[in-house]
Amino acid sequence: MNESTVLSVAKYAKLMCEKGYIDSGYIAVKEADGILITSATADFRDIKEEDILFVNDKNIESFEGNFRAAAVILFCAVRQDKNSGAAAIVDGDSILKFSEKRLPLQPILDDLAQVCGISVKSASKNVAAEVVAALSGLRNACFLPDAGAVVTGRTLDEVFTATLVLDKACNAELLAEGKGGTQHLGKLQAVLEHVVYKLKYSKKNQQQHMEEETASRPDVSADEEKAESADAQTQGGDESNAADEAKEDIAQAKTSEPGASEPASAIVTDEEKKIAESIKNAGVTMLEENLVQGTWGNIAVKLDDKFMLATPSGIDYTALKAEQIAKVDLETLKWTGSDKPTSEKGIHAALLTGDVRATIHSHPFYGCIFAAMNKPLAVPDEFVEILGGEIPCAKAALPGTKGLIKNILEAIGNAPACFLAHHGVVVRGKDLEEALDVCRALEKACKTALSCE
């Protein structure tokens, strides 16, 4: 058994267990002619090689009980999509509770559409055939009635991220009940979000994790077919621009042959290095505090009157190197550096005015509930000093578009933060430390307002 695979399964099993996303579930990774799956007696906090079993269509009948049922489901779930390299049965509290409803979860947040799919269906029965049917059609997760959910991904990292996002969305639906409920994206936007994420935002990050986990590389041609299909359904406006940009990224990837010279880092001076390192550290902090998940979220700091430093697109903060941070012209948005900056650079540039020198776009656990409800927050008294009386909510628009920038500027006013409908949160501060403080205070305020404490 490959040592890297064992270490990766152990790493993500421990993470998912510690976060309460898996108790009696299972984790599996694809092998050439089967899957490797955690045993029924495995301790997720300390997975050893002997806790991981090989299962294929030749030996699967030799297993019994719940383990055999889980093995069949995960074997079929992983192999129903040639791009899937891993899967898990997860049973966190919110996911388990929502699975009892036996209802589909609509794309109330765009990160749910991006990583989990255009909706999360509920299998009619907890059997492989029904799970495969529920996963079909641009979907990477489905509910198991009264038993949690099956989540698939290209890597274990993507399965972990998808579980975080699924748990957040289930929690949002449950907590929004009785408070006006959530709203969801239209089908076309959900399709675009999912396809563009797979092709663009997560591509580099997932390739890196595939190498670490020794999983197979997904077939780019299959992704291209999905992009062309989505583009054919799209007529004009920001949606068309998003699809075009995704196809341009594929073309750029094809021309980047191994061995080609890498673009130079834009981080040169001592001051730039110091700021870039602080941005990287802030990103790791946000990840640790569940203010972002996976590769989502981005940070920018004003360097001077002409330039800002901004995080690159599609690289998670633990893997990010300070020298990968891009230098972006505040007016033209032209950039230099080794990696393409976030597609939300226009938002950061628009907000980095006056005394504002740092901006953060985040996807916090409780803040996203207000984004999903598409409503402002009346700030609880204890947080008014730092947040003001109300945090507004900007109208929905596709990420990375001029329409989203326009909506934010119309909504934010003098507030230190703003919800982005179906998307997340953007905050600003006189420096990065203040912006982080606003992020934390807003998350606590949202939790308090939802009576979660």
C-alpha positions, 0 to 999 in steps of 0.5 A: 500500500502506498505510504503517501496514500496511508498518510493522506487518509490518516490526515483527513480522517483526523481532520474530519473527526476533530471537526465533528464531520465523521463518526460512524462513516467511512473514507475511501480513495480510488485505486486502479481496480478498486478502492481503499476504504477505512475499516469498521473498527478504524479510529479516525484520530489515528489511522494505521495501514492495517485500518485501510482495506482494499475492496474491488468487485471480486472480493466485495461479497466477502464482507458483511453488514454495514461495512459491506453496504458502505463499501458498495456505496463508496465503490460505486460513488467513486467510480461513477465519475472518472474524475473522482479520486476519493469519497466519504460517508459523513455524518456531522450533526447538521448534515445528519439532521438535514438528511432526516428531511429527505429533501434536496438542498438547493444551492443557497451559497455559490460555494455549495454550487461550486464544490458540491454541485448544482444541488444536493439530492437525497437518495431515495434509499441507502443503496448504491444504485440510488446514490449513483442516480442522486450524484449524476448531473454535475453533483458531488454530494448526495444525502443518505436518508437519516444517515448523513451524506456521500461526498466525492471529490478529485482528492481527499482535500476536495472531499474535506472541503466539500464536507465543510461547505455542505455542513455550512449550508445544512446549518444555514438552512436549519438556522434560517428556519423561522427567520425568513428562510434562505434563497437560492441561486438560479439553475443556470448560475449554479451550473456556471459556478460549478463548471468554472470552479472545476476548471478555474479556481481549484485547478492548480490547487487540486493538481498539487493535492493529487500529487501529494495523495498520489491520485490520478490527474483528472481528464481535462477534456471532460472538463472542456466538454462541460465548459462548452455545454455551459457556454452554449446555454449562456446568452450575454452579460456577466455569465458569458464573460465568466464562461469565456474566462474559464475557457481562456484559462484552459487554453493558457493551461495547454500552452504551459508545457512542463519545463517552460520558464516560470514568471518571476515573483512580483514580491521584491522589496523588503516591504513587499516581502513583509506585507506578503508574509502578513497576508499569507499568515492572515489567510492561514488564520482565517482557514483555522478559524473557519472564516474561509474553506479550501481555496475560497476567500481572498485578501488584499493590502494597499502597498501605496497609492498605485498598487496593492498586493493580492492573493492568487486565485485557486491556491489554499492558504496552507500551500500559498507561498508569500512570493506567489502573491501578486502585485496589482495596479489599483486603477487598471487591475493589470498585475505582475507576479508568478501567479494570477491574482484573485478574480475579485481583485476589482472588489479590493481595488474599489474598496481600498480608498481613503484610510482603508488599506486592507480588505478581506473577502471571506466565507464565514460559517455564520456570516454566510447564513445572512448571505444565504438569507439575502438580508442585512444584520441588525448588529447586536449592541455588544458589537456596535462599536466595531461594526456599527448599527447594521451590516448591509447585504449586496445584491447577488451577481456572479463572482469576479464580475463588474456587476458584483463590484457595482452591487457592493459599492451601492450597498456598503456605504460607510459600513466596515463590512457587507454581506454578498448575497449567496456568496460570502462577506467582504470587510475592510480596515485601516490595516490587516489586523483591523480587517481581521478583527472586523471578520471575527466580530462580524462572525460572533455578531451573526452567531449571536443574532441567530441565537446560537450561543 
